[in-house]
């Protein structure tokens, strides 16, 4: 199953802001499966997106097909499908 992944606001994304990734194996993949795959293949993604305990940083917003996924702790229940677009956005802060 192929999905499109976008990285918005990350330093490592200057090199590659968008990619297509193929998830193999079982049929029902989740955002958690995608995060695991990206973490294993892109070290800078892991460092920028995940906290030490493996959960998604509060500074990162996940957008699936244009819809914000507000509950980061439930990424293992958010199913993704062939052709979906998942964006990881770094939330800017400061004043």
Secondary structure, 3 states (H helix, E strand, C coil): CEEEEEEECCHHHHCCCEEEEECCCCCCEEHHHHHHHHHHHCHHHHHHHECCCCCECCCEEEEECCEEECCHHHCCCCEECCCCEEEEEECCCCC
